[in-house]
Amino acid sequence: MFSEEVSTKLAKRFLEFENYFIVDSMPLEICKFSRHSRIKICKDEFQTAPSKGFCASQNSWFYGYKLHGVCSVSGVFHSLDITKAEVHDVHFSNNIKNQMSDCVILGDRGYLSQSVQLDLFQTVKIKLETTKRINQKDYKPQPYIFRKSRQRIETLFSQLCDQFLIRRNYAKSFTGFKTRILAKITAMTLIQYINKFIFDRPINNIKNQLI
């Protein structure tokens, strides 16, 4: 898609020398969960039809899709994907493997998998750092700087919801849905680009007037 190409080219100016990234996902509902059995939108094809998923952070079920994202520590999206809500976060590693290499990626417990971590390191030299569960062997808390850095992508998702209304979407097909989502993310990246390279302002001051 054209908007995705624009976003990728803008992001390259920020990410040329970045070695640390954060990965996370957020739910994208297309309707209230109580209505999911009656809804017909985005069901043109089985491969792209919405599904049921569970959001651990909100401890609730939702119906729709998941937005998976990798961003830099400074807060610029590197790569994105939209999947069915039922897709587990750890499966996004296949996309990461095709787009990145030689870096460190910070994730929450949703990405905890020894086989995935080993595969990423052996194939593309990506070190996936995740928090361990308390009952795991050799448990130790993740360093504070890592935990603080992981909040960056949560802030980005909040800005997409509050300033760009990414969860307000009236598309009737998956193509339309995806186009609207990517257009809003491209708009955010464009504002970050203008902030840094034109006005020399903090890139994540999204509420600033452009002029």
N, C-alpha and C positions, 0 to 999 in steps of 0.2 A: 504494500500500500504506500501511496505517496507520502502520507503524513508520517508513517513509520520510517521511511527513508530520510525525511527531513530531521526527525528527532535523532536518528542515529548519527547523522553528519554533524549536527550541533553538539551532541554529547561527546564526540571524538575530541573536540577542542579542550574539553575538561579532563578527559580520562587518559590522555596520552601517557602520563607518568604515574598513574595510580596503581598501587599494588594490593590495597586492602579494599574489600567490598563486603556488603551485607546482603543477605538473601532473606526473603519473607514472602508471605502471601496474605491476601485479604479477600473476604467474601464479596461477591457482586450479586445481590439478589435481583431477580426480575419480578418477584411478587412476594407477598406475605406467605409464609410456609403453610398456613391454613388453607390457602387457595391453590396450592400447587397441583392438586389432582384435576382441577377444572381448567387450568391455564393452557392455551394453545400456541402462544407466541414462541418463536425460535425453534419450533419442532419440525421444520421442513425436512431435515435429514437427521438420522439417528446419531451419526458421528459428532454432530455439533449441537444436539439437543441438550437442554439444561438437565440437571440432576440434583439429587439431595446430597447435602454435605453437612459436616459438623464443624462448627467454629469453636475451638478449645478456649480461646481467650474470652469469648462471650458465653461459653457453656450453653450453646443453643444450636439447633438445626436450622438450616436455611436452604432455599431452593434457587438454583441459578448456576453461577460460574465462580471460578477462582481467578484472581489476578495474581500471578507470580511475578516477582520482580527482583532484580539485582541492582543495587545502587552503590555508588562510591561513598566513602566516609564523609565527603563534603556534601553529599545529597543530590547527586545527578544519576538518573537511571542509566544503566548500561544495557540491560536486556530485559525483555518482558515476554509474558505468554499468558494466554487466557485458556483455561481448561474447564472441563466439567467440574462441578463442585465435589464430586466423589473422588477425584484424583488426589492422592496423598502428596504432601509437599515434597517428599524425598524423591519422587519421580521426576521433578523438575531438573534434577542433576543431569539428565540426558541432554537437555537443552544447553545447560551451562557448559558441558563438555565440548559442545560443538562451537561455542562462541568465545570461550576464554581459555587462558593458560597462564602458568607461572605467576600465581597470585595466592592470596589468602582470602577466604570467604568466611564470614561469621554468620552463624545461624542459630536458631533456637532448637529446642528438643525435637521439633517436628522433622528435623533433618538428621537426627541421630541414627546412623547406620554404619557399622564398621566396614561392611562390604562396599558401600557407596563411597565412603571416605577413602578407602584403599584404592578403588578403581579410579577415582578422580586424580589421586596423587600419582599413580603409576602411568596413567595414559596422558594426562596433560599438565602434570606438576601443579595441581591445585590442592592446597591444604584447606580442608573444610573443618573449621573450628566450631564445635557445638558444645552447649552445656550438657553435662551428664546428669542422669537421675541420681538422687541422693542414695538410693539403695544399690547403685552400681559399684562394682569393684574399682578401687583406686579413684573414688570420687574426690574431686576437689573443685571448689567454686571457680568459675571463669574469672580471669583477671578483670578488675574494675574498668579498665580502659576499654576492654572488649564489650562489656555489658553496656557501658555508656554509648559506645559507637553504634551498637545494635539499635538504639533508640532512634537513630537518624532515619531509618526507613519507616518506622512507625509514624514519625512526624510527617514524612512525605505522604504517606497514605492518608493521614488526617487532613493535610492541606488539599489533597485531591478531593476528599469528601466535603470539606467546608467551603473552600474557595472555588472549586471547579465542579462541584455537585456530581461527582462521578457515579454516584449511586442513583441519580435521577436520570432514568433512561427510558424512552418510550419507543424504542425500536421494535419492529415486528419480526425481523429476521436476524439470524446470528451475524450475517455480514454487516447489517446496519448497526447492530449492537457493538461489534468489534470496532467498526469504523469510528463510532462516537467515542468509545473508550480511548482509542489511540490518539484521536484528535485532541482530547483534553490533556493527555499526557504530553503530547507535542507542544501544546500551548504553554504548559508549565516549563518545559525545557527551553522554549523560546524566551520566556521571561527571565529565566536564570541566565541565559546567554546575554541578553540585553543588560541585565544587572552587572555582570562581570566585565564584559568586553566593551561596552559602550559607556555606561555611567559609573563604572568602578564602585559598585555598591555590593553589600553582602548578597550572595546569589539567592539565598532562600527567603529574602524579604519579598514574598510573593504579593503582598497587599500593596506594595508601592505603586504609585502611578508611573506609567512608562515614561512620561515626559515631565 
